[in-house]
């Protein structure tokens, strides 16, 4: 009896630090400790600048009038939503994003279907198809502006000259591509760079198809088109959504192509370029910060849907 009472008393008098729950929490913190420097670095690099931008967005701060800095409330946000140039920039951003994402998805799907087949040199072809996505955005924009679009020595006009001379014509057209179709010039340059990204995502989805079910459908007499519309496309739905969402996140923020190819002229100024003009040319820091906050909030909304799509894909893979 005495020994049992002493054991019970000893357990009751044990310190909380020695309890299993406390030990497990301490072990969890020890495991997370190596990640703390990276977390602190990310907070300093990303969150503190955003907080500073958020604070400036509520201020009346123009470098041309340094003595008139003060609190502006929501006036900067009201100007962002009522300014005609800003509304045009929003519309241009929507057109640019939708055009690039849709065309890249269609081309990426077609290329992924071709590369999903077995043929000699498939690995080399896949590597070459990825190459445009690895090019620096500014270098890619310069390539399209000078090597392809230039009306005097560009590849497109050179190809037109060759085709016209092939049919016996001595006066081939030499259009100025950027002046004639400025927004499409930017879209085509971005499609060239983002199609490999869409192709990679969709190719990963194609390789995760249940091949035994597809083979059974072929044995039952289903045509290739029926298999594609009834089995392949439904399987790729979430991959298509993921590609569209991730592409939208990046293309909404695109600045390099617009700045390099058209310098924001001819109706191609999107939101990032307009913010650049407000900040660096008009020096209206408050209004530029308000516009940047609006863009960030829109990007976060799109990113939320992207994360949900990714998590659902992971859950499906775990359930297999």
Steps between C-alpha positions, in 0.01 A plus 500: 500500500781740586682445172181561300432825688855621443478428127168685478644797689804504274287508186283777640806706587665463157585831330303601186824523301536125530149418378464323163316798346774745596770267373322460167465878463867549582595237242281671240669836565844338476405361159368836381796702630712457182213653299477816712780692319331439165162603646645820647671578170174453306312725745762774470521479120129462417272601786675812631509666154132418455416654838697812401313513166169464683586790732613724210178420310304697763729804470499803273864477395628655178871566454423821308328642810715387795342752739148363451551143625212390718225248566263454206273221626341301219534785249781320316289186460206708377726662240626156394148377430376822337802589285435439128859396432489250786175349370659467156800331663271256681323414173834457320625276781189282472532470121871425524456239773202323343658496155835364615351240736243362255735479201780353714264239644374390156851482352638339816229234491570418136876477557451293816282252309772468234782461752302242697550255213807279482747586225873514452662810649202586717723615789698739276179642352355558847815682606490725193131575555575618855777738382278811437381493861862510622587815304528820703174698444678817387720302259193325359324835448808644327519192280141546381532878461819503294554154352137428406287815491747749350356622166844532335694191601253296707441131434127543437544752222788295362270198480233711328756619245609144429139379456407792272806448282421129485170591334666750266411827672757779526316715754462295818319664793724619782262576788608664823367229730528693825329812363225309318411258783672615821304298754517183292875551464533483878258207523688291243832562674355390835324199345834381360649517848209357702389214274781271631381566856146390414639205306696377804196513729272325250765243412525410868123459505503280189758269653273450800209365296370149575638325192317174574164679480598667173613169354171342602312781326701439181419131514132586538519698175532859624661735248793724579277808508256331738784402733635855490168675569356250748812388689809713433341846530309423822821360648692815397236742629682580825835521320347745254366703792838493671681614185248779443521623859880492524534660158255773598697577818818562305356667190293748702831622643686501167703812442800393291324428170287815505792723595742346248278450195264800504612716796136505604391688190225432247255384765719227652560655844388239754473548876868437588616743231243761606619468860855549374395818319318638805791422731808587293364764262218672690674430836159454663608243756167481681289426190760257362504312830118484505497354149769250602293390801199442274713286268640301794151434638381379160805276471439356846142414402622316190776329701242376753315313227832366370594365843161333535549332162848380599377363832217312328751347256719387791198345674412308185856370468499389865167322451636282219 
